[in-house]
Amino acid sequence: TVLVSLPERVANSRGQNIRDVLTPREYFVSLLNCVLRALCHARDEVNRGVAIHVVFLSRLLGRVCTIGQSELVEKQFIPKLVLQCQSDFIFRRICCKIVTCVPDSCLENVIVVLLSALNNYSHVDWFMADSVCTHSKLKYLLATKLPLMRTFSKVTILQNLIGYLASSERRRPIFLDLVKEILSVWGDKTLMKHQSEQQQKYLTSALMISLGHIKITGCGKATADSIMSKLLHGVGSHIASPEEWIRTYGMIVAEQFTAVLQPDGPKLNFEYKLDDDISDLLSLTDVTAKQQDPHIKASLEEVISTEEEKEKSKAAKANIVQDELDSDDDLEPFDMSHDTPNASKKPMYLRDCMAGLLEQENKDWMESCLQTVSNLIQTCKDELQDVAEEMSKILLYLDDKFSTARFDALRHQALVTLAVNSPKTVATYLTDQFYDKNLNIRQRLDILEVLALASNQLATAKASPASPRVEKTVSNITDTHWKTVVMERVKAKTRIISKGRATTVEPTKNRFSDVAGYFFYPLMSYYDRKENTFDLLGEDSFVLAHLIATLGIVQDSAANCPRSVHMAVCLLEFLSALKYHTDACVRDAILFALSVIFINVPVNLLLSSGEQELVEIREWLQLVVMKDSFDACRVKAAQVLQLLVSQANKEVPVSDK
């Protein structure tokens, strides 16, 4: 820590009055040169038969890459290591030890820098050997995170990573498993809807590089059949896409893979436009390791020395400029004590604010509008009803064009405030948009959270101006509710002798009562519609869990409202149809919604309309308590079952099991 933070420590103490050697770039160049000399000394010690320890150097290298000096390591340090490794096998072993001993917290940064710096995948073996087979963190990075979860514009990283895994008999099983995983992710319909063109091209590039290595090393028939199965599924998803570039990627991969995996089968031949991007993808199948240039050592040394000369020249020029600036220190500065900063302009009307949110060039004005919109919604009540739906549309589809601080929080707060102040209009629009085919998953989750928080705020008495404002979230609401469930169980088993003096609470109107139906019924309308572009009952079950939790919060907000009983009966039927869902998150949400119903609606009112559902729900709760594989579901099911039994043990005609 001291070594990597020394320039900052000196700068904090001395300000700008520091020597050039302690400026960050000069300092880290010197530090990395010292590390290189230490490695050379370690090599000499090994030659003499002396044991060495390089863990400290590994940690130092990891910290240097983590604090923003990775470019220096990539362009100056690693090329020098490559020069030493070319004919020195002992130095290769030391470099391998350096890389594999890097702490897990820094390992990803070091691996990315290493894969970026090397220009030949055969060199990766010098730095990692077969460590990927025994080092779990390294295996996770190389076989999962870097190829499947991250995206790099530099194709060299993929070429080095895949080439390293494919170039050894011991590592080849990991390579073949990686090819199958890439095909699965590449051909996943759900992921394809939310991937950018860059992400899809990155995965396609990985497949083309992998195919080049399969051409050289081959694969068994069973492996080829497994790859073909995943390939056919993925190609079908690509060909069915409305996007031309997705279809083109599918055609390219299908042509190239079938030609290699089924050389005796029919040849696929698609028609597509051959542009520079397609040519680059096709060229990636040529993975022949580059032959080492006999003059590479001299050229690398020349490049390194040239870079050092440039740095010295820049430092000298900086000193000259600094001397010239110092000569102005004797000038008397202007008196700026009475100057005040210009106040940032703020919108005064909602329509001006809406136009500002759509601003494409003026960053400050757009940020000012975003920070002000919540207050304007609360103050401009007369104007709000005319623009509420349009404002909802703008906020729902608003993008962070300028990387605004707290963008998501401000946008979310504005949507909730809008739904609270114009609930009928906004709830109608948002519930209609929830099942629209043009939204992504993040926007659908935003809609659910806005509806949940808005309903909770409408059902809560307005706080006095002196009261501190507490920002609620959906998780806070659900956690508080489960505490209420526990208190209900305790209350049912507690004998109360005296309650003491009751505090007088001033009754207030539930603002949510008149608009509860607009928040509730439309959300249950189309959950099983086949025309949906997302599958609530299948792959997108986590959205279904959020939907059920939102319905539970809306039901809780409608407690004691005239339509509360009818809403509870409808929700009970909805939950009864989903109670055997295989995903634990959905079952957990169902248990939350059931607890809301049993706390807020008397069971005898439910019996008149939903007796059969209550019987089935009780049997299901008993089944969950006994057999559910998730502890949290079992505990919550026991609480809900106890809540139901304590309120209606004599009224529900079911046999004990």
matplotlib code that plots the C-alpha trace (Angstrom):
import matplotlib.pyplot as plt

x = [0.0, 2.8, 4.7, 1.8, 0.5, 3.8, 3.3, -0.1, 1.3, 4.1, 1.8, -0.6, 2.4, 4.4, 1.7, 3.2, 6.7, 7.9, 10.7, 9.9, 10.9, 8.0, 5.4, 3.0, 4.3, 8.0, 7.6, 5.8, 8.2, 11.0, 9.0, 8.3, 12.0, 12.9, 10.5, 12.1, 15.6, 14.2, 12.9, 16.3, 18.0, 15.5, 16.4, 20.1, 19.3, 17.4, 20.3, 22.5, 19.9, 18.5, 14.8, 13.0, 9.6, 7.9, 4.5, 5.3, 6.1, 2.8, 0.9, 2.7, 2.0, -1.7, -2.0, -0.3, -2.7, -5.7, -4.9, -5.0, -1.4, -2.4, -1.5, 2.1, 2.3, 0.9, 3.1, 6.4, 6.7, 5.2, 7.2, 10.4, 9.2, 8.6, 12.1, 13.5, 11.2, 12.1, 15.1, 15.1, 12.9, 13.7, 12.5, 9.2, 8.7, 9.3, 6.8, 4.2, 4.7, 4.3, 0.9, -0.6, 0.3, -1.6, -4.4, -7.8, -9.1, -6.5, -6.2, -8.8, -7.0, -3.6, -5.0, -6.7, -3.5, -1.5, -3.9, -4.0, -0.2, 0.8, 0.7, 0.9, -1.3, 1.6, 3.3, 0.4, 1.6, 4.9, 3.0, 0.3, 1.3, -1.5, -2.5, -6.0, -6.6, -5.8, -6.5, -10.3, -10.3, -8.2, -10.5, -13.5, -12.0, -10.7, -13.6, -16.6, -16.2, -14.0, -15.5, -19.2, -19.8, -17.5, -16.9, -13.6, -13.1, -9.6, -10.0, -6.4, -7.8, -10.1, -7.4, -4.9, -7.5, -9.0, -5.7, -4.2, -7.0, -6.9, -3.2, -2.7, -4.1, -4.6, -6.5, -8.5, -11.5, -11.9, -11.7, -14.5, -16.7, -16.2, -17.2, -20.5, -21.1, -20.5, -22.9, -25.6, -25.2, -24.9, -28.1, -30.2, -33.4, -33.9, -30.4, -30.4, -33.3, -31.2, -27.7, -26.1, -24.5, -21.1, -21.9, -23.3, -20.3, -17.9, -19.6, -19.5, -15.8, -15.2, -17.0, -15.0, -11.7, -12.7, -13.7, -10.2, -8.7, -11.2, -10.0, -6.4, -7.0, -10.3, -12.9, -14.6, -17.8, -19.8, -18.4, -19.2, -22.7, -23.2, -21.8, -24.1, -27.1, -26.4, -25.5, -28.8, -30.7, -28.7, -28.8, -32.6, -32.9, -30.7, -32.4, -35.8, -34.6, -36.0, -32.5, -30.4, -27.1, -28.2, -29.4, -26.1, -24.1, -26.2, -25.6, -21.8, -21.5, -23.8, -21.8, -18.4, -19.3, -21.2, -18.3, -15.9, -18.1, -19.9, -17.4, -19.2, -22.7, -24.5, -22.9, -24.8, -24.6, -26.4, -26.5, -25.4, -23.5, -19.7, -18.4, -15.4, -16.9, -17.8, -14.4, -12.8, -15.0, -14.1, -10.4, -10.5, -10.7, -7.0, -5.4, -2.0, 0.5, 2.6, 6.3, 8.7, 10.5, 14.2, 14.7, 11.8, 14.2, 16.0, 12.8, 11.1, 14.2, 14.2, 10.5, 11.1, 14.1, 12.2, 9.3, 11.7, 13.3, 9.9, 9.0, 12.3, 11.7, 8.1, 9.4, 12.1, 9.5, 7.2, 10.0, 10.6, 6.9, 6.7, 9.6, 7.9, 4.7, 6.6, 7.9, 4.3, 4.0, 4.9, 1.8, -1.0, -4.1, -7.5, -9.8, -12.5, -13.9, -17.2, -17.8, -20.6, -21.0, -23.8, -26.9, -27.8, -31.0, -34.0, -37.2, -40.3, -43.0, -43.6, -43.7, -40.3, -39.0, -40.3, -38.5, -35.4, -35.4, -35.3, -32.3, -29.6, -26.8, -27.1, -26.0, -26.4, -29.9, -31.0, -29.5, -31.2, -34.6, -34.1, -33.2, -36.2, -38.9, -40.1, -40.7, -42.5, -44.8, -45.9, -46.3, -47.8, -51.0, -53.1, -50.8, -50.1, -53.3, -52.7, -49.2, -49.1, -49.2, -46.6, -44.4, -44.7, -43.6, -40.6, -39.4, -40.0, -37.9, -35.4, -31.7, -28.6, -27.1, -24.7, -23.7, -25.6, -24.9, -27.7, -29.6, -31.5, -32.5, -33.7, -35.6, -37.2, -38.2, -39.8, -41.9, -43.1, -43.9, -45.8, -47.8, -48.7, -49.9, -51.7, -52.5, -55.3, -53.6, -50.1, -51.2, -53.3, -50.4, -47.8, -49.9, -50.7, -46.9, -45.9, -47.1, -46.0, -43.6, -41.1, -39.9, -36.8, -36.8, -35.3, -38.1, -40.8, -39.2, -39.1, -42.9, -43.6, -41.5, -43.0, -46.6, -45.7, -44.1, -46.8, -49.6, -47.8, -47.4, -51.0, -52.1, -49.9, -51.0, -49.2, -46.3, -46.1, -43.5, -41.4, -41.3, -38.1, -38.8, -37.8, -37.2, -38.9, -38.0, -39.9, -37.6, -38.1, -41.9, -41.7, -39.3, -41.6, -44.6, -42.9, -42.3, -46.0, -46.7, -44.5, -46.2, -49.6, -48.5, -47.2, -50.4, -52.5, -50.6, -50.4, -52.9, -53.3, -54.4, -54.3, -53.4, -52.8, -54.0, -54.5, -52.9, -55.4, -54.7, -56.4, -58.2, -57.3, -58.7, -57.0, -56.0, -55.5, -59.1, -60.5, -57.7, -56.8, -58.4, -56.2, -53.0, -54.3, -56.5, -54.6, -51.4, -53.1, -54.7, -52.2, -49.6, -50.1, -50.7, -48.6, -48.1, -45.9, -42.3, -41.2, -42.1, -43.4, -44.2, -40.8, -37.5, -38.5, -39.9, -38.0, -40.2, -43.2, -41.9, -41.7, -45.2, -46.7, -44.8, -46.2, -49.7, -49.2, -48.1, -51.0, -53.4, -51.9, -52.2, -55.9, -56.6, -60.0, -61.0, -64.5, -63.1, -60.4, -62.3, -62.9, -59.3, -58.2, -60.5, -59.0, -55.5, -56.2, -57.3, -54.3, -51.9, -53.7, -52.9, -49.2, -48.5, -46.7, -44.1, -40.6, -38.7, -38.1, -38.3, -41.9, -43.0, -41.5, -43.5, -46.7, -46.1, -45.7, -49.0, -50.9, -49.8, -51.0, -54.4, -54.8, -53.8, -56.0, -59.1, -61.2, -61.3, -65.0, -65.4, -63.0, -65.0, -68.1, -66.2, -63.0, -63.6, -62.1, -59.0, -58.5, -58.6, -56.0, -53.9, -53.8, -52.8, -50.1, -48.8, -48.5, -46.7, -44.2, -43.5, -42.7, -41.0, -39.7, -36.0, -35.5, -35.3, -36.7, -39.8, -40.4, -40.1, -42.4, -44.9, -45.1, -45.8, -48.5, -50.1, -50.1, -51.7, -54.4, -55.1, -55.2, -57.9, -60.0, -59.3, -62.9, -64.3, -62.1, -63.4, -60.2, -59.0, -55.8, -52.8]
y = [0.0, 2.4, 1.7, 2.2, 5.3, 7.1, 9.7, 10.6, 10.8, 13.1, 15.2, 15.7, 16.8, 18.9, 20.0, 20.7, 21.2, 17.6, 16.1, 14.6, 11.2, 11.2, 12.1, 9.1, 8.0, 8.4, 6.7, 3.6, 3.2, 3.1, 0.8, -1.7, -1.6, -2.5, -5.4, -6.6, -6.4, -8.3, -11.1, -11.3, -11.6, -14.3, -16.2, -16.0, -17.3, -20.3, -21.0, -21.3, -23.6, -21.1, -21.1, -17.9, -16.3, -13.9, -13.5, -9.9, -9.0, -10.7, -8.5, -5.4, -6.2, -6.8, -3.4, -1.5, -2.9, -2.2, 1.5, 2.6, 1.9, -1.1, 0.6, 1.1, -2.5, -3.6, -1.4, -1.4, -4.1, -7.2, -6.7, -6.8, -10.0, -11.5, -10.7, -12.5, -15.5, -16.2, -18.4, -18.6, -21.4, -20.6, -17.1, -18.5, -20.5, -17.4, -15.4, -18.1, -18.0, -14.3, -14.4, -17.3, -15.8, -12.5, -12.1, -13.0, -9.4, -8.2, -11.3, -10.2, -6.9, -8.7, -11.3, -8.7, -6.7, -9.9, -11.0, -7.5, -7.2, -10.5, -10.7, -14.5, -17.0, -19.4, -16.8, -17.1, -20.5, -18.9, -16.9, -19.4, -22.9, -25.3, -23.3, -23.0, -26.6, -26.2, -22.6, -22.2, -18.4, -18.4, -21.0, -18.9, -15.9, -17.6, -20.0, -17.9, -14.3, -12.9, -14.7, -14.8, -11.8, -9.1, -7.5, -6.2, -4.2, -5.7, -9.1, -10.0, -10.8, -13.5, -14.8, -15.2, -16.6, -19.2, -20.1, -20.7, -23.1, -24.9, -25.4, -28.1, -31.6, -31.0, -27.7, -28.8, -30.2, -26.7, -25.3, -27.6, -26.9, -23.1, -23.5, -25.2, -22.4, -19.7, -21.3, -21.5, -17.8, -16.8, -18.6, -17.7, -15.9, -14.0, -12.7, -11.9, -9.4, -7.4, -7.6, -4.8, -5.5, -5.2, -8.0, -10.3, -9.6, -10.4, -13.8, -14.5, -13.6, -16.0, -18.8, -18.1, -18.2, -21.4, -22.9, -22.2, -24.2, -27.1, -27.2, -27.8, -30.1, -31.7, -33.1, -36.4, -37.4, -37.1, -33.6, -32.6, -33.9, -31.9, -28.7, -29.3, -29.6, -26.2, -24.7, -25.6, -24.1, -20.9, -20.5, -21.0, -18.1, -15.9, -16.6, -15.8, -12.4, -9.3, -7.7, -8.1, -8.1, -10.9, -13.0, -12.4, -13.6, -16.7, -17.5, -17.0, -19.3, -21.9, -22.0, -22.2, -24.7, -27.2, -27.2, -28.3, -30.5, -32.3, -32.2, -35.0, -33.5, -31.0, -27.6, -24.6, -21.5, -18.3, -15.0, -12.1, -8.9, -9.3, -6.1, -5.3, -6.6, -9.9, -10.3, -9.6, -12.3, -14.8, -14.1, -15.0, -18.7, -18.5, -19.2, -20.4, -19.3, -16.4, -17.4, -15.5, -12.8, -13.3, -9.6, -9.2, -8.7, -5.8, -4.2, -4.4, -2.9, -0.1, 0.6, 0.6, 2.9, 5.2, 5.4, 6.2, 9.0, 10.5, 10.5, 12.3, 14.8, 15.5, 15.9, 18.4, 20.4, 20.3, 21.7, 24.6, 25.5, 25.3, 27.7, 30.1, 30.0, 30.5, 33.8, 35.2, 34.6, 38.2, 39.6, 40.9, 38.9, 40.4, 40.9, 38.1, 38.3, 39.9, 37.6, 35.0, 32.0, 32.2, 30.4, 27.5, 28.1, 25.9, 25.3, 27.0, 25.0, 21.3, 21.7, 23.4, 20.6, 18.0, 19.7, 19.9, 16.2, 15.5, 17.9, 16.3, 18.9, 21.1, 18.8, 21.3, 22.2, 18.5, 17.7, 20.8, 19.6, 16.1, 17.4, 19.8, 17.6, 16.0, 19.4, 20.8, 17.8, 18.6, 22.3, 22.6, 20.7, 22.6, 21.8, 18.2, 16.5, 17.7, 16.4, 13.4, 10.7, 12.3, 13.0, 9.3, 8.3, 10.6, 9.4, 5.7, 5.8, 8.4, 7.4, 8.6, 10.5, 12.5, 10.1, 12.2, 11.6, 9.7, 9.5, 6.3, 7.5, 10.9, 9.3, 6.7, 9.3, 11.5, 8.5, 7.7, 11.3, 11.5, 8.4, 9.7, 13.1, 11.8, 8.2, 7.3, 8.6, 7.3, 3.9, 3.3, 4.2, 2.1, -1.0, -0.8, -0.4, -3.3, -5.9, -3.8, -5.6, -2.7, -2.6, -4.3, -6.2, -3.3, -1.0, -3.6, -3.9, -0.1, 0.0, -2.6, -0.8, 2.6, 1.1, -0.6, 2.5, 4.9, 2.7, 2.6, 6.3, 7.0, 4.6, 6.3, 9.4, 12.5, 13.3, 16.7, 19.1, 18.7, 14.9, 13.4, 11.9, 8.2, 6.9, 3.5, 0.7, -2.5, -4.6, -2.4, -2.7, -6.5, -6.8, -4.6, -6.8, -10.0, -8.4, -7.7, -11.3, -12.4, -9.8, -11.2, -14.7, -13.4, -11.4, -14.5, -16.4, -13.6, -13.1, -9.4, -8.3, -4.5, -2.5, 0.7, 4.1, 3.9, 6.6, 8.7, 8.6, 11.2, 9.4, 10.4, 9.4, 6.6, 8.4, 5.0, 3.9, 5.5, 4.4, 1.0, -0.8, 1.0, -0.3, -3.8, -5.5, -4.6, -6.2, -9.6, -9.4, -10.7, -12.6, -15.8, -14.3, -16.0, -12.7, -11.3, -10.7, -12.0, -15.3, -14.8, -18.5, -19.6, -17.9, -14.6, -16.0, -13.4, -10.8, -12.9, -12.8, -9.0, -8.9, -11.0, -8.9, -5.7, -7.1, -8.0, -4.4, -3.0, -5.3, -4.2, -0.6, -1.2, -2.5, -1.4, 0.0, -1.0, -3.1, -4.8, -8.0, -8.4, -7.7, -10.3, -12.9, -12.2, -12.3, -15.6, -17.1, -15.7, -17.2, -20.5, -21.0, -20.3, -21.9, -25.0, -22.9, -24.4, -21.2, -20.4, -16.6, -17.0, -19.2, -16.6, -13.9, -16.0, -16.5, -12.7, -12.0, -14.7, -13.2, -9.8, -11.3, -13.2, -10.1, -7.5, -9.5, -11.5, -15.2, -15.5, -12.9, -15.0, -18.2, -16.9, -16.5, -18.5, -21.5, -24.0, -21.8, -21.5, -25.3, -25.8, -23.0, -24.6, -28.0, -26.3, -24.4, -27.7, -29.3, -26.4, -26.6, -30.3, -30.6, -27.3, -27.4, -23.7, -22.9, -19.4, -20.7, -23.3, -20.8, -18.3, -20.9, -22.0, -18.4, -18.0, -21.3, -20.4, -17.1, -18.8, -21.4, -18.9, -16.9, -19.6, -23.0, -23.8, -22.3, -24.0, -27.6, -29.5, -32.7, -32.6, -34.2]
z = [0.0, 0.9, -2.3, -4.7, -2.9, -2.4, -5.2, -3.7, -0.2, -1.4, -3.4, -0.5, 1.7, -0.8, -3.3, -6.7, -5.3, -5.9, -8.0, -11.4, -10.2, -7.8, -10.4, -10.9, -14.3, -13.6, -10.3, -11.6, -14.5, -11.9, -9.6, -12.4, -13.5, -9.9, -10.0, -13.2, -11.6, -8.6, -10.9, -12.7, -9.3, -8.3, -11.5, -10.6, -7.1, -8.6, -10.8, -7.7, -6.1, -3.6, -2.7, -3.5, -2.5, -4.9, -3.2, -2.3, -5.9, -7.0, -4.5, -5.7, -9.4, -8.5, -6.7, -9.5, -12.1, -9.8, -9.1, -12.8, -14.0, -16.1, -19.4, -18.2, -17.2, -20.6, -22.8, -20.9, -18.2, -19.9, -23.2, -21.1, -19.4, -22.9, -23.9, -20.9, -21.3, -24.9, -24.2, -20.4, -19.0, -15.4, -15.9, -17.4, -14.2, -12.1, -14.2, -13.9, -10.1, -10.1, -12.0, -10.1, -6.7, -7.3, -4.7, -6.0, -5.6, -8.1, -10.3, -12.9, -13.6, -14.0, -16.4, -18.6, -18.9, -19.6, -22.4, -23.9, -24.0, -25.5, -29.3, -29.5, -27.6, -27.2, -24.9, -22.4, -21.5, -20.3, -17.7, -16.6, -17.6, -16.6, -13.6, -14.9, -14.2, -10.4, -9.7, -9.2, -9.4, -12.6, -14.1, -13.3, -15.0, -18.1, -18.7, -17.5, -16.6, -19.3, -22.3, -21.2, -18.8, -20.1, -23.5, -24.9, -28.0, -28.4, -30.1, -29.0, -25.5, -26.9, -29.2, -26.4, -23.9, -26.3, -27.8, -24.4, -23.4, -26.7, -27.1, -24.4, -24.0, -20.3, -20.9, -23.9, -21.9, -20.4, -24.0, -25.3, -22.3, -23.0, -26.6, -25.5, -22.9, -25.5, -27.9, -25.2, -24.3, -28.0, -28.9, -25.9, -27.1, -23.9, -23.7, -27.4, -26.9, -24.4, -25.9, -27.9, -31.3, -29.7, -27.2, -29.9, -32.1, -29.2, -28.7, -32.4, -32.5, -29.7, -31.6, -34.8, -32.9, -31.2, -34.6, -35.8, -33.0, -33.5, -37.1, -35.9, -32.9, -33.8, -31.4, -30.7, -32.2, -29.0, -28.5, -32.1, -31.7, -28.5, -30.2, -33.2, -31.0, -29.3, -32.7, -34.3, -31.4, -31.5, -35.3, -35.3, -32.8, -34.9, -38.2, -36.6, -35.4, -37.0, -36.8, -40.0, -38.2, -35.8, -38.8, -40.5, -37.5, -37.4, -41.0, -40.7, -37.7, -39.2, -42.5, -40.8, -38.0, -40.2, -42.7, -39.9, -37.7, -40.6, -43.5, -45.3, -44.8, -47.0, -47.3, -46.1, -48.2, -47.2, -49.0, -47.0, -47.7, -47.3, -45.6, -43.5, -40.3, -41.8, -43.4, -40.0, -38.4, -41.1, -40.7, -37.0, -37.9, -38.9, -35.6, -36.6, -34.0, -35.4, -35.9, -33.8, -35.7, -35.3, -34.8, -32.3, -29.4, -31.1, -32.2, -28.8, -27.1, -29.7, -29.0, -25.2, -25.5, -27.8, -25.3, -22.5, -24.6, -25.3, -21.6, -20.8, -23.5, -22.2, -18.6, -19.8, -21.6, -18.6, -16.4, -18.9, -18.9, -15.1, -14.8, -17.1, -15.1, -11.8, -13.2, -12.9, -9.2, -8.4, -10.2, -8.0, -8.4, -8.9, -5.9, -6.4, -2.9, -3.9, -6.9, -6.5, -8.8, -11.3, -10.0, -12.2, -14.1, -13.1, -15.0, -13.7, -15.5, -16.2, -20.0, -19.9, -17.7, -20.1, -23.0, -20.9, -20.1, -23.9, -24.3, -26.5, -26.2, -23.1, -20.2, -17.4, -18.4, -18.6, -15.2, -13.7, -15.1, -13.8, -10.3, -10.3, -11.8, -8.6, -6.9, -10.0, -10.0, -6.5, -7.0, -10.5, -9.8, -12.3, -15.1, -14.1, -15.2, -18.8, -19.1, -16.6, -19.3, -21.5, -18.5, -17.6, -21.0, -21.0, -17.6, -18.3, -21.5, -20.4, -21.1, -19.2, -22.1, -20.0, -17.2, -14.7, -11.0, -9.3, -12.6, -11.7, -8.3, -9.5, -12.4, -10.1, -7.5, -10.2, -11.5, -7.9, -7.2, -10.5, -9.7, -6.3, -7.6, -10.7, -9.7, -12.1, -15.3, -14.5, -13.2, -16.3, -18.5, -16.6, -16.3, -20.0, -20.8, -18.5, -21.1, -24.1, -26.4, -26.7, -23.1, -21.7, -18.4, -16.5, -17.5, -16.5, -13.1, -12.8, -13.5, -10.8, -8.2, -9.0, -8.7, -5.4, -3.8, -5.1, -3.7, -0.3, -0.2, -1.2, 1.6, 4.2, 6.1, 4.9, 7.2, 8.9, 7.6, 10.8, 10.4, 8.9, 5.5, 5.2, 1.7, 1.3, -1.0, -1.9, 0.1, 3.2, 2.8, 2.5, 5.5, 7.6, 6.7, 7.7, 11.1, 11.3, 10.6, 13.5, 15.8, 14.8, 15.8, 19.1, 19.8, 19.1, 21.8, 24.4, 27.2, 27.6, 31.1, 30.6, 27.5, 29.3, 27.9, 24.2, 22.1, 20.1, 16.3, 14.2, 11.3, 7.8, 4.4, 2.5, -0.7, -2.4, -1.9, -5.0, -7.4, -6.1, -9.0, -11.6, -9.8, -9.3, -11.9, -15.2, -13.8, -13.7, -17.1, -19.5, -17.5, -19.5, -22.9, -25.6, -27.5, -24.8, -25.7, -22.3, -20.7, -17.1, -16.7, -18.0, -18.4, -16.9, -13.7, -11.6, -13.2, -12.1, -8.5, -8.6, -10.1, -7.3, -4.6, -6.2, -6.2, -2.5, -1.7, -3.6, -1.7, 1.6, 0.6, -0.1, 3.4, 4.8, 1.4, 0.0, -2.9, -0.7, -0.3, -4.1, -4.8, -2.2, -3.8, -7.3, -5.9, -4.1, -7.4, -9.2, -6.5, -6.5, -10.2, -9.6, -6.2, -7.6, -9.5, -9.5, -8.7, -5.1, -5.7, -7.0, -4.1, -1.7, -3.4, -3.2, 0.6, 1.0, -0.9, 1.0, 4.4, 3.2, 2.4, 5.7, 7.8, 6.1, 5.1, 7.5, 6.5, 6.8, 4.0, 1.8, 2.4, 0.6, -2.7, -2.4, -0.1, -2.5, -3.0, 0.7, 1.1, -1.6, -0.2, 3.2, 1.8, -0.3, 2.7, 4.7, 1.7, 1.6, 5.3, 5.0, 1.7, 0.2, -0.5, 0.6, 4.3, 3.8, 2.1, 4.8, 7.6, 5.9, 4.9, 8.6, 9.6, 7.0, 7.9, 11.6, 10.7, 8.7, 11.3, 14.2, 12.4, 10.8, 12.3, 12.9, 9.6, 7.0, 6.4, 5.7, 7.2, 9.3, 7.6]

ax = plt.figure().add_subplot(projection="3d")
ax.plot(x, y, z, "-o")
ax.set_aspect("equal")
plt.show()
